[in-house]
Amino acid sequence: MRELRNPLLIIVVSLSMTIGSSQLTRGHEWGDDFASYIMQAKSILNGETQEFVQHNKITIFESSFQIGPLAYPWGYPLILTPAYALKGLSPLALKLPGMFFFAGFLICLYLLMKTCLTRTESLLIVSLFAFNPILLEFLNQILSDIPFLFFSMLSLLLMMNKKKRSDLDCVLLGGIISFAFFIRTTGIILLASFLAIELFKVWDIRTNRESLASILRNIFVVCAAFGMLWVVYALIFPGGSESYFTQLRDFELETVLRFARDYFQLFSLFFGATTVWKILYYLLVIFFLIGLWTRRKEETIFIIFFFLWMAHLITWPIWQGPRFIFPLLPIFVYFAFQGMKTFNIKLSEKYQQRGKKAIYVFWFVMAGTFLFNSSANAYANLQNSRSINGPFDPFSMEIYAFVKENMPADSVIIFFKPRAMRLFTDRDAIMSTECERLLLGDHIVISKKAENSQIPLDDIHKCGIPLNEVFENRRFIVYKILK
């Protein structure tokens, strides 16, 4: 594609990858979703996917509360498998796939914006995402969000194709949506968005039999491609992600309004965490609404996807956090940009040229600010020798080594991040915040710093269960449960 040879696009993406790679650390944040993804990748490599599910069942259902599904969708673990095969449990290597998919996302975003904006405007929007501190910092996470962001953006790009779709185009679209679904089950929203926009078309042209037949054929081919790939996926990989839906039993109507407010506030973090950035965000919301209204007919698919995704977020009973709005950020920025252009057109003709320059300067300064902040973060990380943190730090590794050397393979370890313990020690592990649940384990590993997901160190002896301290370092204490 000629557009992909744009020198400025190449510079922006290359600079983004340089800064992003410079921010990668040799550790990971606590929070053990990443551990489950890596264990699933390991099980794919070893042909032990069923065994993974059986062991993880202990962690998920014997812990004090459900910390995740029996198995995440297998798409992202499959992406991690080559990196794990080459480098094993290397945080840096396992973060590289996310970087490559982020570069792919930026390219898809540019191509998508080019269907609606000028080349300069498209590059400005891509630069906002290429240098955004939140997104570049997130590349340090071994999680499925960035690959999903790529596939969702690619799906929207294909849906925006205004030319007549061939059967091959429909197969490709169905396949891309299915890949998004294999990475995150919420990828089904992409298929729902496609069906919604096509059904709107069916209603508009319901009297034109030829066009109607063409659209219905497209719907059938896309759904058939999606369905056939889903069947293949289901035959190869065990289930487990459906266990997440048991959390729907915690749904409460009052959380919907609260989550709607909280997610609305969450969008401001894309720009910054200070009050000034929040005020700027509120201003951009006005332009977003203007842009959404004026472009409602041209980019209906954006609107459908945006509101279906938001409906999912605010009705899901568990708070998901900033990473779950990543697929919506490009749509928000795009409509805000279009809102500014619409406002500018309403000005008198003699001010329109100045207004256009002011819009460009505004977004250019914002992209430059992002670039400066992200570069500073990258420099600090390199100066800190890509710090080792969280479950990969020396004190944690010392605990894992002690567990592996001194505890039988069939031991059950109680730990505040049980999937991480399982990943590093190959011992079953559960999380307990209740005294009576301690008897399900053989040993307890208490973090001296953790404030949740475990019985506090000062309270552990109040449980009245005989314990024998067998190991201690600066971060952890290990007790044997005397039964």
C-alpha positions in Angstrom: 0.0 0.0 0.0 1.4 3.4 -1.0 0.1 5.1 2.2 2.2 2.8 4.3 5.3 4.2 2.7 4.6 7.7 4.1 7.9 8.8 5.6 6.2 10.7 8.4 4.2 7.7 9.4 7.3 5.5 9.4 9.1 8.1 11.6 6.1 8.3 14.0 5.7 4.5 14.4 9.5 3.9 14.6 9.9 6.6 17.3 7.0 5.1 19.2 8.6 1.7 19.1 11.9 3.1 20.3 10.3 4.9 23.2 8.0 2.0 24.0 10.9 -0.6 24.0 12.9 1.7 26.2 10.2 1.7 28.8 10.1 -2.1 29.2 11.2 -3.4 32.5 12.6 -6.8 33.5 9.7 -7.3 35.9 5.9 -7.0 36.1 3.3 -5.5 38.3 1.6 -7.7 40.9 -1.7 -8.8 39.7 -1.5 -12.3 38.3 -3.7 -12.3 35.1 -0.4 -12.3 33.3 0.6 -15.5 35.0 -2.5 -17.3 33.7 -1.8 -16.1 30.2 1.8 -17.4 30.4 0.7 -20.7 31.9 -1.8 -21.1 29.1 1.0 -20.4 26.5 3.2 -23.0 28.3 0.4 -25.5 28.2 -0.1 -25.0 24.4 3.7 -25.5 23.9 3.7 -28.7 25.9 0.3 -30.0 24.7 -1.1 -29.8 28.2 -4.1 -27.4 27.9 -6.5 -29.8 29.6 -4.1 -30.2 32.5 -3.8 -26.4 32.9 -7.6 -26.1 33.2 -7.7 -28.9 35.8 -5.0 -27.3 38.0 -6.4 -23.8 37.5 -9.8 -25.0 38.7 -8.4 -25.4 42.1 -7.1 -21.9 42.2 -10.3 -20.3 40.8 -12.9 -22.2 42.8 -11.1 -22.9 46.0 -10.0 -19.3 46.6 -12.0 -16.9 48.7 -13.5 -15.3 45.6 -13.2 -15.9 41.9 -10.2 -14.1 40.5 -10.7 -15.0 36.9 -12.0 -17.6 34.5 -10.8 -21.2 34.3 -9.0 -20.2 31.1 -8.8 -16.9 29.3 -9.6 -17.1 25.6 -6.7 -18.9 24.0 -5.8 -16.4 21.3 -3.4 -14.3 23.4 -1.7 -17.3 24.9 -1.2 -18.6 21.4 0.5 -15.3 20.5 2.8 -15.6 23.5 3.7 -19.2 22.7 6.6 -18.5 20.3 8.2 -16.0 22.7 7.9 -18.5 25.5 9.3 -21.3 23.4 12.4 -19.1 22.6 13.0 -17.4 25.9 11.0 -19.1 28.5 9.8 -17.0 31.5 11.5 -13.8 30.3 9.4 -10.7 30.9 11.2 -8.7 28.2 10.6 -11.4 25.6 7.0 -11.9 26.6 6.3 -8.2 26.2 7.6 -7.9 22.7 4.4 -9.3 21.0 2.4 -6.5 22.6 4.9 -4.0 21.0 4.5 -5.5 17.5 0.7 -5.4 17.8 0.8 -1.8 19.0 2.8 -0.9 15.9 0.1 -2.7 13.9 -2.6 -0.7 15.7 -1.0 2.6 14.8 -0.9 1.6 11.2 -4.5 0.5 11.2 -5.5 3.7 13.0 -3.7 5.8 10.3 -5.5 3.9 7.5 -8.8 4.2 9.2 -8.4 8.0 9.8 -7.4 8.5 6.2 -10.8 7.4 5.1 -12.3 10.3 7.0 -9.5 13.0 7.4 -6.6 14.5 5.5 -3.2 13.0 5.7 -1.9 15.7 8.1 -4.9 15.2 10.4 -4.5 11.5 10.3 -0.9 11.7 11.3 -1.7 14.1 14.1 -4.2 11.6 15.6 -1.8 8.7 15.2 0.9 10.7 17.0 -1.4 11.2 20.0 -1.6 7.4 20.4 2.0 6.7 19.3 3.4 8.9 22.1 0.7 8.6 24.7 2.2 7.9 28.1 -0.6 5.7 29.3 -0.5 3.4 26.3 3.3 3.2 26.1 3.5 2.5 29.8 0.9 -0.3 29.3 3.3 -2.1 26.9 4.9 -3.3 30.2 1.9 -5.5 30.8 1.7 -9.1 29.6 -2.0 -8.8 28.9 -4.3 -9.2 26.0 -5.5 -5.6 25.7 -3.0 -4.3 23.0 -3.4 -7.3 20.6 -7.2 -6.9 21.0 -6.8 -3.2 20.3 -5.1 -4.1 17.0 -7.8 -6.6 15.9 -10.7 -4.3 16.9 -9.1 -1.4 15.0 -8.5 -3.7 12.0 -12.1 -4.9 12.1 -13.4 -1.3 12.2 -11.1 -0.5 9.2 -12.6 -3.4 7.2 -16.2 -2.4 8.2 -15.6 1.1 7.0 -14.9 -0.1 3.5 -17.5 1.7 1.4 -16.8 -0.3 -1.7 -18.9 -3.3 -2.7 -17.6 -6.3 -0.6 -16.5 -9.4 -2.4 -16.9 -12.8 -0.7 -13.2 -12.7 0.0 -13.6 -9.4 1.8 -16.4 -10.9 3.9 -14.4 -14.0 4.8 -11.5 -11.7 5.8 -13.7 -9.6 8.0 -15.3 -12.6 9.6 -11.9 -14.1 10.3 -10.5 -10.9 11.8 -13.6 -10.5 14.1 -13.1 -14.2 15.2 -9.4 -13.5 16.0 -10.6 -10.6 18.2 -13.1 -12.9 19.9 -10.4 -15.6 20.5 -8.3 -12.9 22.3 -11.2 -11.4 24.3 -14.8 -12.7 24.5 -16.0 -9.1 24.2 -14.8 -9.3 20.6 -18.3 -10.5 19.9 -19.3 -6.9 20.2 -17.5 -6.3 16.9 -19.7 -8.9 15.3 -22.8 -7.4 16.9 -21.8 -3.9 15.6 -21.3 -5.3 12.0 -24.7 -7.0 12.1 -26.4 -3.8 13.5 -25.0 -1.6 10.7 -25.8 -4.1 8.0 -29.4 -4.5 9.3 -29.8 -0.7 9.2 -28.8 -0.9 5.5 -31.3 -3.7 5.0 -34.1 -1.5 6.3 -33.0 1.5 4.2 -33.0 -0.5 0.9 -35.7 -3.1 1.7 -37.5 -2.4 -1.6 -34.3 -2.9 -3.7 -34.2 -6.6 -4.1 -30.7 -6.8 -5.7 -29.0 -4.6 -3.1 -30.9 -6.4 -0.4 -29.7 -9.8 -1.6 -26.1 -8.6 -1.7 -26.2 -7.3 1.9 -27.8 -10.5 3.2 -25.1 -12.5 1.4 -22.4 -10.4 3.0 -24.0 -11.0 6.4 -24.2 -14.7 5.8 -20.5 -15.0 4.6 -19.1 -13.0 7.5 -21.1 -15.0 10.1 -20.2 -18.3 8.4 -16.5 -17.4 8.4 -16.7 -16.4 12.0 -18.6 -19.6 12.9 -16.3 -22.0 11.1 -13.2 -20.5 12.8 -15.0 -20.7 16.1 -15.7 -24.4 15.6 -12.1 -25.1 14.8 -11.0 -23.1 17.9 -13.5 -24.9 20.1 -12.3 -28.3 18.8 -8.6 -27.5 19.5 -8.8 -25.7 22.8 -10.7 -26.5 26.0 -13.3 -24.2 27.3 -13.1 -22.2 30.5 -13.6 -18.5 29.7 -17.4 -19.0 30.0 -16.8 -19.4 33.8 -16.4 -15.6 33.9 -20.1 -15.2 33.3 -20.8 -16.6 36.7 -19.9 -13.1 37.9 -23.1 -11.8 36.4 -24.9 -13.1 39.4 -23.4 -10.1 41.3 -25.2 -7.6 38.9 -26.9 -4.8 40.7 -28.8 -2.0 39.0 -27.3 0.7 41.2 -23.8 -0.1 40.0 -24.8 0.8 36.4 -25.1 4.6 37.1 -22.0 4.6 39.2 -20.0 2.8 36.5 -21.4 5.1 33.9 -20.1 8.1 35.8 -16.7 6.4 36.7 -16.0 5.3 33.1 -16.9 8.8 31.9 -14.2 10.2 34.2 -11.8 7.5 33.1 -11.4 8.8 29.6 -9.6 11.9 31.0 -6.6 9.7 32.0 -5.7 9.4 28.3 -4.7 13.1 28.4 -3.3 13.2 32.0 -4.1 12.8 35.6 -4.0 16.4 36.8 -6.9 18.8 37.1 -5.8 20.8 34.1 -6.0 17.7 31.9 -9.4 16.9 33.3 -10.8 20.3 32.5 -9.4 20.0 29.0 -11.2 16.6 28.7 -14.5 18.1 29.7 -14.0 20.7 26.9 -13.2 17.9 24.4 -16.4 16.1 25.5 -18.4 19.0 24.0 -16.5 18.8 20.7 -17.0 15.0 20.8 -20.8 15.4 21.0 -20.7 17.9 18.2 -18.6 15.6 16.0 -20.7 12.6 16.9 -23.9 14.4 15.8 -22.5 15.9 12.6 -20.9 12.6 11.5 -23.6 10.3 12.7 -24.6 9.2 9.2 -21.0 8.8 7.8 -19.5 6.9 10.7 -22.5 5.1 12.2 -20.4 2.0 12.8 -18.2 4.0 15.3 -21.2 5.1 17.2 -22.8 1.7 17.4 -19.5 0.1 18.5 -18.9 2.9 21.1 -22.3 2.5 22.7 -22.4 -1.3 22.6 -19.0 -1.4 24.3 -20.0 1.1 26.9 -23.2 -0.8 27.6 -21.1 -3.9 28.3 -18.7 -2.0 30.6 -21.4 -0.3 32.8 -23.5 -3.5 33.1 -20.7 -5.8 34.0 -20.7 -6.1 37.8 -16.9 -5.9 38.2 -15.0 -2.7 37.7 -12.6 -3.2 34.8 -10.3 -0.2 34.8 -8.7 2.1 32.2 -7.4 -0.7 29.9 -11.0 -1.7 29.0 -11.7 1.7 27.3 -8.7 1.5 25.0 -10.8 0.4 22.0 -13.0 3.5 22.5 -10.2 6.1 22.8 -9.6 6.4 19.0 -13.3 7.0 18.4 -13.5 9.6 21.2 -10.5 11.5 19.8 -11.8 11.3 16.2 -15.2 12.7 17.0 -13.6 15.4 19.2 -11.4 16.4 16.2 -14.4 16.4 13.8 -16.3 18.5 16.4 -13.6 21.1 16.3 -13.6 21.2 12.5 -17.4 21.6 12.6 -17.2 24.4 15.1 -14.5 26.1 12.9 -16.7 26.0 9.8 -19.4 27.9 11.7 -17.0 30.8 12.2 -17.0 33.7 9.7 -14.9 33.0 6.6 -12.0 35.3 7.6 -11.5 33.4 10.8 -11.7 29.9 9.4 -8.1 29.7 8.3 -6.8 30.9 11.7 -9.2 28.4 13.4 -7.8 25.6 11.3 -4.3 26.5 12.2 -5.3 26.7 15.9 -6.8 23.2 15.8 -3.6 21.8 14.2 -1.4 23.6 16.8 -3.6 22.4 19.7 -3.2 18.7 18.7 0.4 19.1 17.7 1.3 20.6 21.2 -0.6 17.8 22.9 1.3 15.2 20.9 4.5 17.0 21.6 3.7 17.0 25.4 3.0 13.2 25.2 6.2 12.7 23.4 8.2 14.6 26.0 6.6 12.8 29.0 7.0 9.4 27.4 10.6 10.1 26.5 11.3 11.2 30.1 9.8 7.9 31.4 11.9 5.9 28.9 15.1 7.7 30.0 14.3 7.1 33.7 13.7 3.4 33.0 17.0 3.0 31.2 18.8 4.9 33.9 17.3 2.5 36.3 18.7 -0.5 34.3 15.1 -1.7 33.4 14.2 -2.3 37.0 13.1 -5.7 38.1 9.9 -5.4 40.1 6.9 -7.3 41.4 6.8 -11.1 41.1 10.1 -11.2 39.3 12.1 -9.3 42.0 14.9 -11.2 43.9 12.9 -11.6 47.1 10.0 -13.2 45.2 12.3 -15.5 43.2 13.9 -16.6 46.5 10.5 -17.6 47.8 9.7 -19.6 44.6 13.0 -21.4 44.8 12.3 -22.3 48.5 8.9 -23.6 47.6 10.2 -25.8 44.7 13.1 -27.2 46.7 11.3 -27.9 50.0 7.6 -28.6 49.3 6.2 -31.8 47.6 4.8 -31.4 44.1 1.3 -32.1 45.3 1.4 -29.3 47.9 -1.2 -26.5 48.0 0.2 -23.1 48.7 -1.9 -20.2 50.1 -0.7 -16.9 48.5 -2.2 -13.6 47.7 -1.4 -14.0 44.0 -2.0 -17.8 43.6 -1.7 -17.9 39.8 1.8 -16.3 40.0 2.8 -18.9 42.6 1.6 -21.7 40.3 3.5 -20.2 37.4 6.8 -20.0 39.2 6.6 -23.2 41.3 4.3 -25.7 39.5 2.4 -26.1 42.9 -1.3 -25.6 43.2 -2.2 -22.4 45.0 -5.2 -20.6 46.3 -5.9 -17.2 47.8 -7.5 -17.0 51.2 -8.9 -14.0 53.2 -10.7 -16.3 55.7 -9.1 -18.3 58.6 -11.2 -21.5 58.0 -10.0 -21.7 54.3 -6.3 -21.9 55.5 -6.9 -25.6 56.3 -7.2 -26.2 52.5 -3.5 -25.5 52.1 -0.2 -27.0 53.3 1.8 -23.8 53.5 1.0 -20.1 53.7 3.2 -17.5 52.1 2.4 -14.1 53.6 3.5 -10.8 51.8 4.7 -8.2 54.3 3.6 -5.4 51.9 0.3 -6.6 50.4 -2.8 -5.0 51.9 -5.5 -7.2 50.4 -6.2 -10.7 49.1 -4.6 -12.3 52.2 -5.0 -12.4 55.9 -2.8 -9.7 57.3 0.5 -10.8 58.8 -0.5 -9.3 62.2 -3.8 -11.3 62.2 -2.6 -14.7 61.0 -2.0 -16.1 64.4 -5.4 -14.9 65.6 -6.9 -17.7 63.4 -6.0 -20.2 66.1 -4.4 -22.6 63.5 -1.1 -24.1 64.5 1.7 -22.7 62.3 5.4 -23.2 62.1 7.5 -20.5 60.5 9.9 -22.2 58.0 11.4 -19.3 56.0 11.5 -15.5 55.9 13.1 -12.8 53.8 12.5 -9.0 53.5 9.2 -9.4 51.7 7.7 -12.7 52.7 7.2 -15.1 55.6 6.4 -18.8 55.0 4.5 -20.9 57.4 3.8 -24.6 57.4 0.2 -25.4 58.5 0.3 -28.1 61.2 -2.7 -30.2 60.7 
